[in-house]
Amino acid sequence: TPSNTEEENEEAKETHLSAYDIFFSTSYVLCSEVFGTMLCFFYVAMRVEGLLLSNDIIVDAGSTFLVPHSVTFWLEVSWLFIMISSSVLLLFGNVQRDPTVDCACAIDVLITAVCLSMLLLAESKRCCESDESCCGNFGTRTYGDVGNIEPFTSLIAFRAARFYVAKLVVSVINK
């Protein structure tokens, strides 16, 4: 009967979540921050600590789990790339075209791409100019210790604010 179909349509509308409902849900935000931003921030800290230890700027107290430079470098690069990819997929896979979701994804791509670019730039600058023999494989270089660029990769922490900034930007634009 037609009334059953209408009732089924109403039930389907009630149970169907929008991209906004999912993307801005407490569970998604929490998982994104814990398994995205904080994990990446942990890789940044491990890498910076490893560089400081290898250049004898800090002393190994024996209480730290030391990971090879190449491992921390490629973990950080991979995780940043995964975060960029997931936001790009959300941005272009957002069929419902919610402007707040689009804005949050764009902010995420911007922040993460800047951090990835700084990490790659810092690694490329980590070679001595006088002798190419001090320039190891990408990800294993330690010349010049942490340098001036590497600490800025910790700006990934600003990724946590993307949801709130997106809501603010969209509300200002809609006024």
C-alpha positions as CSV (number, residue, x, y, z in Angstrom):
1,T,0.0,0.0,0.0
2,P,1.1,3.6,-0.6
3,S,1.0,4.4,3.2
4,N,3.5,1.6,4.0
5,T,5.9,3.0,1.4
6,E,5.6,6.5,2.8
7,E,6.2,5.2,6.4
8,E,9.3,3.2,5.1
9,N,10.6,6.4,3.5
10,E,10.2,8.4,6.7
11,E,12.0,5.7,8.7
12,A,14.8,5.6,6.1
13,K,15.2,9.4,6.4
14,E,15.3,9.2,10.1
15,T,18.0,6.5,10.2
16,H,20.1,8.0,7.4
17,L,23.0,10.0,8.7
18,S,24.4,12.9,6.8
19,A,28.1,13.4,6.2
20,Y,28.0,16.3,8.7
21,D,26.4,14.0,11.3
22,I,29.2,11.4,10.9
23,F,32.1,13.8,10.4
24,F,31.2,16.0,13.4
25,S,30.1,13.2,15.7
26,T,31.9,13.0,19.0
27,S,33.2,9.5,18.2
28,Y,34.7,10.5,14.8
29,V,36.3,13.7,16.2
30,L,37.8,11.8,19.1
31,C,39.1,8.9,16.9
32,S,40.5,11.4,14.4
33,E,42.4,13.3,17.1
34,V,43.7,10.2,18.9
35,F,44.6,8.0,16.0
36,G,45.4,10.9,13.6
37,T,46.7,14.0,15.1
38,M,48.2,12.7,18.4
39,L,49.8,9.7,16.7
40,C,51.4,11.9,14.1
41,F,52.5,14.3,16.9
42,F,54.1,11.3,18.7
43,Y,56.0,10.5,15.5
44,V,57.2,14.1,15.4
45,A,58.4,13.9,19.0
46,M,60.2,10.6,18.4
47,R,61.9,12.0,15.4
48,V,63.0,15.2,17.1
49,E,64.2,13.3,20.2
50,G,66.2,10.9,17.9
51,L,67.9,13.8,16.1
52,L,68.8,15.5,19.4
53,L,70.2,12.2,20.8
54,S,72.2,11.5,17.7
55,N,73.8,14.9,17.7
56,D,74.6,14.7,21.5
57,I,72.4,17.6,22.3
58,I,70.6,15.6,25.0
59,V,71.8,12.6,26.9
60,D,70.1,9.2,26.6
61,A,68.7,8.5,30.1
62,G,67.8,5.0,29.0
63,S,64.1,5.6,29.6
64,T,63.3,6.2,26.0
65,F,62.3,3.7,23.3
66,L,64.8,4.6,20.5
67,V,63.6,4.1,17.0
68,P,65.9,4.4,13.9
69,H,65.7,7.8,12.1
70,S,64.5,6.2,8.9
71,V,61.6,4.5,10.6
72,T,60.4,7.6,12.4
73,F,60.8,9.6,9.2
74,W,58.8,7.2,7.0
75,L,56.2,6.7,9.7
76,E,55.6,10.4,9.9
77,V,55.6,10.8,6.1
78,S,53.2,7.9,5.7
79,W,50.9,9.1,8.4
80,L,50.7,12.6,7.0
81,F,50.0,11.2,3.6
82,I,47.3,8.9,4.9
83,M,45.6,11.9,6.7
84,I,45.8,14.0,3.5
85,S,44.3,11.1,1.5
86,S,41.5,10.5,3.9
87,S,40.5,14.2,3.8
88,V,40.7,14.4,0.1
89,L,38.5,11.3,-0.2
90,L,36.0,12.9,2.2
91,L,36.2,16.2,0.4
92,F,35.5,14.7,-3.0
93,G,33.3,11.8,-1.8
94,N,31.0,14.1,0.1
95,V,28.0,13.5,-2.1
96,Q,25.7,15.7,0.0
97,R,28.1,18.6,-0.4
98,D,27.9,19.9,3.2
99,P,30.0,23.2,3.3
100,T,31.1,22.6,6.9
101,V,32.5,19.2,6.0
102,D,34.1,20.5,2.9
103,C,35.7,23.4,4.9
104,A,37.0,21.0,7.6
105,C,38.5,18.7,5.0
106,A,40.1,21.6,3.2
107,I,41.6,22.9,6.4
108,D,42.9,19.5,7.2
109,V,44.5,19.1,3.8
110,L,46.1,22.5,4.1
111,I,47.6,22.0,7.6
112,T,48.7,18.4,6.9
113,A,50.2,19.3,3.5
114,V,52.2,22.2,5.1
115,C,53.5,19.9,7.8
116,L,54.5,17.3,5.2
117,S,56.2,19.9,3.0
118,M,58.1,21.2,6.0
119,L,59.3,17.7,6.9
120,L,60.5,17.0,3.4
121,L,62.2,20.4,3.2
122,A,63.9,19.9,6.5
123,E,65.2,16.5,5.4
124,S,66.4,17.9,2.1
125,K,68.3,20.7,3.9
126,R,69.9,18.2,6.3
127,C,73.1,17.8,4.3
128,C,76.5,19.4,4.9
129,E,77.4,21.8,2.1
130,S,81.1,21.1,2.0
131,D,81.0,17.3,1.6
132,E,78.3,15.2,0.0
133,S,79.5,12.1,1.9
134,C,77.6,13.4,5.0
135,C,74.4,13.3,3.1
136,G,72.9,9.9,3.8
137,N,69.7,8.4,2.4
138,F,66.5,10.3,2.7
139,G,65.1,9.8,6.2
140,T,68.4,8.8,7.8
141,R,70.2,12.2,7.7
142,T,71.3,13.7,11.0
143,Y,73.6,16.5,9.9
144,G,72.6,19.8,11.5
145,D,70.6,18.2,14.2
146,V,67.0,19.3,14.4
147,G,67.5,22.5,12.4
148,N,65.1,25.4,12.1
149,I,62.3,23.7,10.1
150,E,61.7,20.3,11.7
151,P,60.1,21.7,15.0
152,F,57.4,23.4,12.9
153,T,56.1,20.0,11.9
154,S,54.6,19.9,15.3
155,L,52.0,22.4,14.0
156,I,50.1,19.3,13.1
157,A,48.5,19.8,16.5
158,F,46.5,22.6,15.0
159,R,44.7,19.9,13.0
160,A,42.6,19.3,16.1
161,A,40.9,22.7,15.6
162,R,39.8,22.0,12.1
163,F,36.2,21.1,13.1
164,Y,35.7,24.2,15.2
165,V,37.3,26.5,12.6
166,A,35.2,25.1,9.8
167,K,32.0,25.7,11.8
168,L,33.2,29.3,12.5
169,V,34.1,30.0,8.9
170,V,30.8,28.6,7.5
171,S,28.8,30.5,10.1
172,V,30.6,33.8,9.2
173,I,30.2,33.2,5.5
174,N,26.5,32.4,5.9
175,K,25.7,35.6,7.8
